[in-house]
Amino acid sequence: MRRRMSGIVFYGLWILTAIGFAGVYWIINAQEAVANGLSDKLETVERSIVDGNWDSALGTVTDVHDTWRRIEKLWALHTQHEQLESINDVLLEAEALIYQHDTRAVAALRLARDRLHTLPERERLLWANLL
């Protein structure tokens, strides 16, 4: 009886470990999908700025920022807050620069896109991230 119970506990722990790894990879894939979607919208904002369509750029970057604020609350459960806040700060800066019709907003948008893409990579279970 004791031997059977220890086998059940052993396999149960392996199953929990496998579920944990699967959950981590599911979260990372979800983060990559969101990052790609928001990055596409930020590229649209950049094109609007280059074309001189500031109203469209402001509307789109405001939508991206609002979307990010909702996502940030969910991701705060499993991601470092400093990384999330840095993306929020850059999006806020880009929104303010677009409101002022300042072309430096393009640099802020590119920085936001870069941070969005590197966020899932920092969470990946790679040797470089683990060590």
HELIX and SHEET records of a PDB file:
HELIX    1   1 ARG A    2  ASP A   51  1                                  50    
HELIX    2   2 TRP A   54  TRP A   75  1                                  22    
HELIX    3   3 HIS A   81  TYR A   99  1                                  19    
HELIX    4   4 ALA A  105  GLU A  123  1                                  19    
HELIX    5   5 TRP A  127  LEU A  130  1                                   4    
END                                                                             
